[in-house]
Amino acid sequence: MSTIREHSEARLLVPSLMFIALVVAAVASLGAPLITSVATTFHVSLDSAQWTLTIALLSGAVATPVLGRLGAGPHRRVTILATLAVVVAGSALTVLPLPFAALLVGRAAQGVGLGLTALMMGVARDHLPEGRSAATIALISVVSIIGVGLGYPLAGLLTEFGGIRAAYGLGLFVTAAAFLTAWRSMPVAPEGRSAHVDVAGALVLAGGLFLVLFLASETGLWSHHLAVAVVLAIVAVLLLCGWTASELRNRTPLVDVRAVRHPAVAGANIAMFVGGIGMYLLLTLITRYAQTPHSAGYGFGLTTFVAGLVLVPFSVLGFVAGKLTPRVGMRIDAPLLLAGSAIVVGGGFVLFAAARSNVAELFVAMGVLGFGVGSFTAAMPGVILAVTPRSETSSAMSFNYVVRSVGYSLGSAIGGLVLATGTGTGHPFPNDGAYTTAALVGIAAMAITAVTSLALPRCSPETDPIEEPPGGTGRTTTP
């Protein structure tokens, strides 16, 4: 009977992990398709409305390493439930008829949920058989991406028929459902885990990450207030360097920097950073191109909902790739899989650069991007977790997700800068050639990602393990 009950719990656990990861990703992405509607509803500028997306990404990046460390301790279930409670409260703020400032607070609270993805991976690795946990972790990584593709069209449809409150109302419903799901299905962490959190280190890292992502999102600061931007960039570098030095001395670090320096982990994070720039760059290029009105001499003038449908191939093929990658990974080394996935994304850039005369071509390019991103994100955990102790799963993957967030933010910023450069004085839209230039930048980014991936060492937990961090769990478990 005990075996049957455990098998039943495992069957319920996997869809629960998927659902929670999907919900937090989709809800955090709700800001993007609603920016214009927010500006109109609250009578604010588009730049101000853009913060409904930016602030969610910022809070997610700051919360992720903290939640990753909490998730490595004995209070993981409480951490998951408390975080989802914050997300639900934030979702309620976005629905209530409150001022714009309250909406921003709600969006920031929703963004905190992005840090749960790494915790879902930790739960899977601790409570599922080894073979099944690897495939589940790969899919969790993928659904955290394809949630964007699901959130965009749904948000656009609800906005067109019921306004932005209806779209945010969907977010409240699904986050409440995610909380109830976690309440019923999340197991407690194994015994013997450390509960210490480096609060000072968390604050310093939060400050550094905030400045990095703020500077990446506020591109106008560089053109209009260059001195201020440079000073903030220097402060960000000093904070992050100081945090790194502190973590190396700390016996109970927020992030095990020694583990991050492992050749496989460091190389994987570099590949994730550069690849993230390229992946998000193409995503933003295609969606922006699709919504550009015909009066610009190109584009299709699609509504928010129809433009969101362009992301459906991204989600569908991303999920397919996520299902296939663990099976392919049994025959091909993870570094080669990462490199091949980067080449696929590069192919999406080539398609966009060469053929974008009709909507169908955008669908094809988006599908290629989705397949490449799905495969890349599914293969990434395998590289990092192959040399990471089981107890450090959440912490190691949370750092990788911070790197990804920074890469995505820079990808969006670089796209904006390239298109701004191609925008003539007095013209509201960039020229068509600016999109080709941006695509070439993306091709270069994915080429660097492929080369970096190929250079990753072929590691195994038996030959290249990372030791438990000093003052950690005291366990010597390897994956």
N, C-alpha and C positions, 0 to 999 in steps of 0.2 A: 504493500500500500504506500509506503514511504517513497519508493521509486516512482510509482505512478503519479503521486502528488508532485514530486519534484519535476517530473517531465511536463506535467500540466502547467506548473508555475513558469517553467522555461518557455513554454509555448506562448503564454500570456506576456512574458517579459519582453520578448523580441518586438512584437508589434507596438507595445507600450513605449519602448525606447525610440522606435522609428517615429511614432506619432508625436512624441514630445519634441524631438529634434526638428521635425517638419514644422510644427506649430511655431516654435520660437523663431525659426528662420523666416517663415512666411510673414509673421506679424511684424518682425523688425523691418521687412522690406516694404511694408505698406506705405511708408513715406514717399517713395519714389513716384508712383503713378498718381499721387494725390497732391503734388506740389502746387499745380496750377489752381486746383479747386480750393486748396487751403488759402492761397493768396486772395482768391475772390471772396471766399466766405468770411475771412477774418479781416479783410481790407488791409493786407500787409503786402510788402514787395515780394517778388519772386525769390530774391536773395534771402529774405527772412523766412519765407516758406520752406526754402531748401534745408533749413535747420531741422525740420521735422524728420528728415532722413539722416542728416549729419550727426545730430545729437544721439540718435539710437546707435549709430556705428561707434561713436566715441564712448558712450557708456558701456557698450558691449566689450570693446577692446580693453577698457580699464577694469571691468569686472571679471573678465575671463581668467587672468592668472590667479586672482584671489579665490575665485570659485574652484579653480583647478587644485589649489593647495587644500582648501577646505574639503574638497571631494576626495583627497588622498587620505583624509583622517577618518576617525570613527563616526563622525556626525554627517556623513554624506547624505543619508536620507533626509535629515532635517534641513540640510543645506539646499537640497533640490526642492523640497516643499516650500521653504521660506522664499527662495528665489522665484518660484512660480507664483507665490502669493503676491510678491512685488510686481510681477508682470501683470497679474490680474488687476491689481489696484491701479496700475498705470493705464491699462486698457479701459478701465472705468472712467478715468480722467479724460481720455480722448473722446468718450461718448457724451459725457455730461455737457450741458450748454454753459461752458465756462470760458474765460478769456484765453487769448492765444498763449499766454505764459503757462497756463495750466496744461494746455495741449503739449507744449514742449516738455514739461515735467513728466507727463504721461508717456510720451515717446521715449524719454530717457529711461524710464522704468521698464518699458517694453524691451529696450535694447539690452538691459542687464541679462535677459534670458538667453542671449547669444552665448553666454559663458557656460550654458548647460550642456552643450554638445559634447565637450570633452568629458564631462561627468557621465554622460550616457555611455561613452566608450569604456570608462572605468568600470561601470556596472556590468557591462557585457563581458569584459575580460575576467572579472572576478566570479561571475555567477553562471557562465555558460561554458560548455565543453570547449576545449581549445580549438578544434576544427570549426565549430559553429561560431565561436566568438570572433574569429578573424573575419569571416564573411559578414557578420553582423556589424562589426566596427567599420568595415568598408562601406556598407550601405548607410550607416549613420552619417559618415562623412559625406556621402553623396546627397542624401536627403536634405542636409543642411544647405546644400547649394540649390537643388531643384525647388526648394520651398519658395525661392524668389520667383521662379517661373509660374508657380501656382498662385502666388499672392498677387502678381501684377494684373492678370486678366480678371480675377474675381473682384479685386478692389476697383478696377475700372468699370466693370459692369454695375456693381452696387452704387458707385458714385453717380453714374449716368441716370439711374432710376430713383435713387433715394438720397443722394447727396453724400457728403463725406462722413456724416454721422452713421449712415448705414454701413459704409465700408469699415469704419472703426468698430461698429457694433459687431461685425463678424469676428473681428479680432478679440473682442471681449468674450464672445461665445466659445471660440476654440481654445482660448487660454484657460478659461474656467474648466473646460473639458479636459485639458492637459493636466491641470491641477488635480482633478478627481482621479484621473488615470494614474498619476504618480502616487497619490495617496493609497490606492489599492494595490499597486504593483511593485513599487520600489522596495527592494530588500535593504537590510542594514549592511553596513560595510563589515568585512572580516575583522576579527579581533586583532589587537596588537599594532594598530596604526597610530601614528603621531597626530595630535590635534593642534600642534603649535602653528600659529600664523604670524609671520614677520610683518607686523602692522606698519612699522616705520618703512620697511622696504616696499610694502604695498603702496604707501602714499607717495614715495619718491618715484616708483615706476608709473603710478597713475599720472603724476604731473608730467613726466617725460613723454608718455604716450599721448596724453591730451594735447600737448604742444605739437608733437609730430603730426597727429591727425588733423589738428586745427589748421596748421600751416599747409597741409596737403589739400584741405577742402576750401580754404579761403584764398584762392588763387589771386583775387584782386588785391590782397594785401601786398603781394610781391611787386605788382606793377604800380601801385599808388603809394605804398609806404614801405619801400625797400629796406630802409634802415631798421624799422621796427621788426620786420620779418627776419632780418639777419640776426638781430639781438635775440629774438625768441628762439631761433634755430640753434644759436650757441648755447642758450640756457637749456634747451632740450637735450643737446649732446652732453652737456656737463651733468645733467640729472641722470641720464641713462648710464654714463660712464661711472658716476659715483655709485649708482645702484648696483652695477656689475661688480665693482670692487667690494662693496659691502656684502653682496651675496656670496662671494668667494670666501669671505672670512666667517660668515654666519654658519653656525652648526646646524641650524634649522632654517634653511633658506626658503624664500617664497617660491623660487624656481631654482632647481638644481643646475646652476650654471656650468658646473663641471661636466654634467651629462650633456648639456647643450654643446660643449666643446668637442664631444666625441665626433670623429670624422663623418660618420654616417648621419648623425643628427644635425650637425652643423651644415653639411652639404645639402641635406633634405630641406632645411629651413631656408637656405639661400635659394634653392630651386623653387620653393613655395613663394618666396618673396618676389622674385623676378617673374615667375609664372603668373602669380596673382595680378601683377601689373598688367600683363598682356591679356589675361582672361577677362578681367573687368573692363579693360579698355574696349575690347570688341563688343562686349555686351552693351556698353553705353553708346558706342558708335551706331550699332544697328538700331537700337530703340530710338535714338535721337533722329537718325536719318529717316526712319519710317514715319515719324510725326512731323517732319519738316513739310510745310505747305508747298503746293505746286508753284506758287508765286516766286519761290526761291530759284526756280529753274531746274530743280531736281526734287526728290522726296515724294511722298505719297499722301501727306496730310491726314494720316490715320488718326482716329479718335483714341482716347486713352484705352478704351476696352479693346479695340481692334489691334492697336499696337501691342497690347498685352498678350494677345493671341499669338503674336510672332514668337513669344517666349515658350509656347507650348512644345515645339520640337526640341527646344533646349532641355526642358524638364523630362520629356518622354525618353529621348535618346540618352540623356544623362543617367536616368534610372536603369536603362538597359545596359549601359556600359558598367554601371556599378554592380549589377548582377553578374556580368560576364567576367569582370576583372579578377575576382578571387579565384575563379577556375583557371583563367589564363595564367595567373600568378603561380599556379602549381607547376607550370612548365617553363615559365620565363622569370628571370630575376626581376625584382621590384625596380631597381634602377633602370633597366631596359624598358620596363613598362612605363615609367615616368617619362623617359625620353621619347618613346613612341607617342604617348599622349600629348606631349608638348608639340610634336610634329603635326599631330592631327589638328590641334588648335591653330597652329601656324597655317595649316591648309584652309581653315575657316577664314583667316585674314586674307589669304590669297584670293579666295572666292569673292569676298566682299570687295576687295580692291579691283578685281577684274570684271565682276558681273553684279550689278545692282540696279538694273534698268526696270525690274518689276518686282512685285512683292514676293512672288514665288522664289526668286533668287535669295531674298533675305531669309525666307523660311529655311532654305537649304543651308545657307551659311550659319544660321542659328542652330540648326540641327547638328552640323559638324562641330560647332563650338561646344554644344551640350555633351556630345559623345566624348570629346577630348577632355573636357572638364570633369565629367563623371568618372572617366578612367583614371585621370590624374589624381583626383581626390580620394578615390577608392584605393589606389596603390600607395599613396603617401603614408598612411598609418603603418603599413607593413614595414617600411624602411625604418621608421622611428622605433616602433614597438619591438622590433627584432632584437634590439640591444637595450631595452628599457625594462627595469624590474616591474613586476605586476603592480606593486603598490604605488608606483610613480606614473601610472598610465594617464590619469587625469591631468597631472601637472605637466607632463611632457607634451601631451596633445594640446593643452591650453596655450602653451607657449607657441606652438605651431600655428594655432588659430589667431593669436595676436599678430604673428608675422604675416599671416594671410590677410588680416584686416588692414594692416598698414599697406600691404601690396595693393589691395583693392582700392584703397583711398588714393594712393599715388597713381594708379591706373586711371581713375576717374579724373584726377587733377591734370595728368599729362594729356588726356584726351581733350579736356577743356582748354588747355593752353595751346595745343596744336590748332584746334578749331578757331580759337580766338585770334591766333596769328593769321589765319586765312580769312578773317572777316574784314572786309573793307570798311573804311570810315563812313559812317552813316548808313551802313547796311546791317539789318538785324540778324542775318544768317551768314555763315561762312560759305565760301565758294566750294563747289563740288570737289575740286582738287585737294582741299584740306583734308577731306575724309580719306583720300588715297594716301596722303602723307602720313596721317595717323595710323593707317593700316600697315604702312612700311615700318613704322616704329614698333608696332605690335609684332610684326614678323621677326624683327631683330630681338625683341624680348624673348620670344619663344625659342629662337635659335640658341640664345644664351642658356635658357632653361634646359634645353635638350642636351647641350654640351655638359652643363653642370651635373645633370642627372646621370649621364654616362660615366662621369668621373667618380660617382659615389662608390665606396668600397662595398664589396659583397660580404655582408656580415651575417652572423648567426648568433643566437643567444648562447650557444655552447662555446664559441671561440672568441667572441667579442662582447661580453656582457658589460653593462654599466653597473658599478657597485651601488648599493643603497647609499643615499646621502648621509653624511655625518649627522648623528642625532635624529635619524629618521625612525623607521619602524623597527629596526633591529632585525628585520627578516631578511633572508637571503634568497627569497624566491625569484626565479627568473622566469621569463615567459614560457 
